[in-house]
């Protein structure tokens, strides 16, 4: 279960507006891992926005 907490915490930091470098400095996690999570967050946010637009129309 503990393995899930780090990516979710990083995703929350990204959504709060922190930069990849700030997250790396705080967590010590490798930059490619943070970039991969950031890309997934962006895809999820785009999907949610599209679903919200589709629900309104």
C-alpha positions as CSV (number, residue, x, y, z in Angstrom):
1,X,0.0,0.0,0.0
2,X,2.8,2.4,0.8
3,X,3.9,2.4,-2.9
4,X,0.8,4.2,-3.9
5,X,1.3,7.2,-1.6
6,X,4.4,8.7,-3.3
7,X,2.9,9.1,-6.8
8,X,-0.4,10.5,-5.4
9,X,1.5,12.9,-3.2
10,X,3.6,14.1,-6.2
11,X,0.4,14.4,-8.3
12,X,-1.1,16.6,-5.6
13,X,2.1,18.8,-5.6
14,X,1.9,19.2,-9.3
15,X,-1.8,20.2,-9.2
16,X,-0.8,22.8,-6.5
17,X,1.5,24.4,-9.1
18,X,4.9,23.3,-7.8
19,X,7.6,22.8,-10.4
20,X,9.3,19.5,-11.1
21,X,12.5,20.8,-9.7
22,X,10.8,21.9,-6.4
23,X,9.2,18.4,-6.1
24,X,12.6,16.8,-6.8
25,X,14.2,18.9,-4.1
26,X,11.5,18.1,-1.5
27,X,11.0,14.4,-2.2
28,X,14.4,13.3,-3.6
29,X,12.6,11.3,-6.3
30,X,14.3,11.1,-9.7
31,X,13.3,13.7,-12.3
32,X,12.1,11.2,-14.9
33,X,9.6,9.7,-12.4
34,X,8.2,13.1,-11.6
35,X,8.0,14.0,-15.3
36,X,6.1,10.8,-15.9
37,X,3.6,11.5,-13.1
38,X,3.3,15.1,-14.4
39,X,2.4,13.8,-17.9
40,X,-0.2,11.5,-16.4
41,X,-1.7,14.4,-14.3
42,X,-1.9,16.5,-17.5
43,X,-3.7,13.7,-19.4
44,X,-6.1,13.1,-16.5
45,X,-6.9,16.8,-16.2
46,X,-7.5,17.1,-20.0
47,X,-9.8,14.1,-19.9
48,X,-11.8,15.5,-16.9
49,X,-12.2,18.9,-18.7
50,X,-13.4,17.2,-21.9
51,X,-15.9,15.1,-19.9
52,X,-17.2,18.2,-18.2
53,X,-17.6,19.9,-21.5
54,X,-19.4,16.9,-22.9
55,X,-21.7,16.7,-19.9
56,X,-22.8,20.3,-20.4
57,X,-23.6,20.0,-24.1
